[in-house]
Amino acid sequence: MATNSEMPGLADETQACVVYDTRTGTVVHTHSFVPAEPGGRMDPDKLIDAALEAVADHADREYLAAKEVPPEAFEPGSDYRMDPETGAIRPDRPAAVRPADRKAQREGGGDTG
C-alpha cells in the first residue's frame, strides 16, 4: 500500500474498515481514515458509522456489517471476504477448477458432480 511517510507533513492512513455481507462474507466496501495530522485517530465507532453510511444505498443493506481492520490487511482494488467464524479478512480467490471438471469441459461433457 502506498504511504506518504517520505513526504513531510502528509499522513498515512491509520485506520481501515471493511463492510461485508453477513450471509456470504463478501467485502462490499473498504473505508480508510487518513488523518489531517500524522498519527491522528478516529473513534472506531465513528469509522464504522462512516463506512456504513458510504453504502447506505446498497440493495442488501440489512445484511451488511462493518469491522475495523488494520490498514495493511488489504490492498485497494482487490476482492476480499470476511471469514464468519474467525472474523479474519482474507483474499477472495475463485475456487480452483478440479481436474475432472477441466477434463469434462475439454470433452464438452456436462455435470461432473
Secondary structure, 3 states (H helix, E strand, C coil): CCCCCCCCCCCCCCEEEEEEECCCCEEEEEEEECCCCCCCCCCHHHHHHHHHHHCCCCCCHHHEEEEEECHHHCCCCCCEEECCCCCCEEECCCCCCCHHHHHHHHHCCCCCC
